[in-house]
Every structure is written in C-alpha cells, then in structure tokens.
Amino acid sequence: MKALGIVLMVAGVLALAYGGFSWTTHKKAVDMGPLQVERTKEHTVLLPPLVGIGALVIGGVLVFAGRRA
C-alpha cells in the first residue's frame, strides 16, 4: 500500500506540474507506388488540477495508512 501511495503522489505532482500530455500519430493518406503522403495528428489529453490534487490526497492517505498497519 505504501508503494502505491508513493506512486500516486508522484503522479499527482506530475499532473499538477504538466497539466496533461500529448502524443503524435502518423497515418498514410496516399500510397501510390513511389508517391506517399503521410498525415500527422497531435492528440492532447488535459488533466484538470482536481485530478492531481486527488491523487496527492489519496496517495498521502495510503502512505500514512501503511505506516499504521
């Protein structure tokens, strides 16, 4: 439980610091022999601050509950 709490706390701090994450996908639009056209699209996932705060609180509870047990 203590390790999970620490992981949640780190994830909460990262969520608050970065506010989300993004990645890029590549897809072939046209493939006609030597002619190839590729389309790139960027996807973004925004994390509200409440997600980071919630992860910090739950992680803190798990760390302190792990000490008592």
Secondary structure, 3 states (H helix, E strand, C coil): CHHHHHHHHHHHHHHHHHCEEEEEEEEEEEEECCEEEEEEEEEEEECCHHHHHHHHHHHHHHHHHHHHC
